[in-house]
């Protein structure tokens, strides 16, 4: 009797391990092993053509810190992150609050769909679309500016070294704001209605309610969305790659695009691995800081 | 209720997008039973070449029922990247298109490309028809790894009517070219010259030709060779300055458009001068009805370079080392006189097969260009194929930055020298 119970207890202990085994295996094969391999590769100099790798130690990393393009790319990523946090996190929260407001109850579902549609469109299609918007000769944006009498503000948005990165960032905001808004809507719907009712009775206005109830109540979602947005900004690839390919010059280069170009366009696989390692370190640091600051995972 | 509706709308939208994505894929046929399979990879998902090669593949399979050919294709820049990845694996297609010179050399260095010397010697009847001079870009250490097919060159094309209207002679020197552009600008053309500078290869074509003109050929030979490259000649600075000068005539739009848009502007008569490949003649004719002529990139007075060298390199076919022997037969089919003549008739691009370019299948302008190509004293490969890609990239991106005023010729050259020093 006693023996049997112990057997069952031991088997029970094994079962959870079996359940997590497949995902552990997948994570290991597709994430952790490549990660380690990438780190290992960054100590070698090789191209896709060459069957042999030449050990070069830390020279790829030395080159990395002397590379002006890496600096430009990093600054662009930071710009991406800052603007994305402002629009996708701060503005999306405001948007979500408005959509959840009683005033908009009737049309909110429709607006939610409208804001969410860009998220579902393939990024290549969107990039193509925005190429037309930014086109210097017949683009919507320049035509619109001329129409309202601001013709002197028209520039070739993607062809100008100072505006290109902002033009790329703007497209991202248009695409992603719906997604973050959706996440905030879910979080806001979970806030107990009583809080708002009590605030109403106390005479708190909409703005006061937003800062005193909504913001603290969605704190958790706020940090998660911030994490998604910032790491996403550090990894951004599709948008600049399709719209400008990092150009003109290197003005709209991001770290991922630079990594890709080093690896597959210029055949410096080792150096590309070093850039990839840099991206990993940067995103890991941001993620750690945010997790530490927010205390995500702990119940309040 | 509303939420269900909302959700179903989302689902509906999503499914249409997915469906659209699905139908966009390639048309790879399934494994044919018992047949020899040949993987054929080219870079023309655009018309007319896609249909041309689809038809040719069908025709070949009808003639040879025991062969099945799988066709795959992606466009230019993506093709370059994909081939680079494929050549490092065992997935290399059996027969595929390749540029000459450094592009070919890189592929050859993978040791997965079939040497074709024997094939060429064995079948004189076929190989003697291919213009000899065009093999150069595919031959390394006396071994030929590719069969040239299309030939090309680059020249300034000009709108004849506009030149006549403004009494402009066809320029024969660089200064005359600048004078002509100035005159056109005064006549109201805000950008008398245009180029799609988002395509970095377009910049490399400009720079390549300019360097041919200003730098001593011996110095160029030395710098284009990876082992002896230095890029210290002052001619490069002069060349970059000239390019900067030319971008001054291109207006603001050039940095934001691609070459195709630039070509369409020329074809629509909006822009009177365009530096363009002979391969594009037919496209200009189809896009608009301007009457145009062309002139070689003019000589530069007092410069050490070759004043008449023609920039342009052939593109051809390469065969994988592991390809089935039927592939060679297919290669001969693709480069036969018949196929070539039909190709030029459909596409307009000139080819390296003797007797396949005649008055019957090309217009007089192309025929004139053809004679220029086949008779040119020396031909220089495209700059981005001629030098190491890391060096080419600095020049090309530098060219973009020059056009937007973000850098100087000296800085670009310094970066190039730094890159070379790093590699050594």
Contacts between the chains, C-beta under 8 A, distances in Angstrom:
chain1	res1	chain2	res2	distance
A	48	B	84	5.7
A	48	B	85	6.3
A	48	B	87	7.2
A	48	B	88	3.8
A	49	B	84	7.6
A	49	B	87	6.5
A	49	B	88	6.2
A	49	B	106	5.8
A	49	B	107	7.6
A	49	B	109	5.3
A	49	B	110	4.6
A	50	B	109	7.5
A	63	B	422	6.8
A	109	B	2	5.1
A	109	B	3	7.0
A	109	B	5	7.8
A	109	B	6	4.9
A	112	B	6	7.0
A	113	B	6	5.9
A	113	B	9	6.1
A	113	B	10	6.6
A	116	B	10	7.1
A	117	B	13	6.9
A	120	B	10	7.5
A	120	B	13	6.2
A	120	B	14	5.6
A	120	B	17	6.2
A	121	B	17	6.9
A	122	B	17	6.7
A	122	B	21	6.9
A	134	B	256	7.2
A	135	B	256	7.3
A	135	B	257	7.7
A	136	B	252	6.4
A	136	B	253	4.5
A	136	B	256	4.8
A	136	B	257	7.1
A	137	B	253	6.0
A	137	B	257	7.7
A	155	B	252	7.2
A	156	B	252	5.1
A	156	B	253	5.7
A	156	B	255	6.1
A	156	B	256	3.6
A	157	B	256	7.1
A	158	B	198	7.6
A	158	B	256	5.0
A	159	B	197	7.3
A	159	B	198	7.0
A	159	B	252	7.1
A	159	B	253	7.1
A	159	B	254	7.1
A	159	B	255	3.2
A	159	B	256	2.7
A	159	B	257	7.3
A	159	B	404	7.4
A	160	B	252	7.8
A	160	B	255	6.9
A	160	B	256	7.5
A	160	B	404	6.5
A	161	B	401	7.1
A	161	B	404	4.3
A	161	B	405	7.8
A	161	B	406	5.0
A	244	B	198	7.3
A	245	B	198	7.5
A	245	B	200	7.9
A	246	B	397	7.9
A	247	B	198	6.3
A	247	B	200	7.4
A	247	B	255	7.9
A	247	B	397	6.8
A	247	B	400	5.1
A	248	B	197	6.9
A	248	B	198	7.4
A	248	B	255	4.8
A	248	B	400	3.9
A	248	B	401	6.6
A	248	B	403	6.8
A	248	B	404	5.0
A	248	B	406	7.7
A	249	B	397	5.3
A	249	B	398	7.2
A	249	B	400	4.6
A	249	B	401	3.3
A	249	B	404	6.5
A	249	B	406	5.3
A	249	B	407	6.9
A	250	B	397	5.9
A	250	B	401	7.5
A	251	B	401	7.7
A	251	B	404	7.5
A	251	B	406	6.9
A	261	B	393	7.7
A	264	B	81	5.0
A	264	B	84	6.3
A	264	B	85	6.7
A	265	B	80	7.7
A	265	B	81	6.5
A	265	B	389	6.9
A	265	B	393	7.3
A	266	B	389	5.2
A	266	B	390	5.1
A	266	B	393	6.0
A	267	B	84	6.8
A	267	B	106	7.6
A	267	B	389	6.8
A	268	B	390	7.2
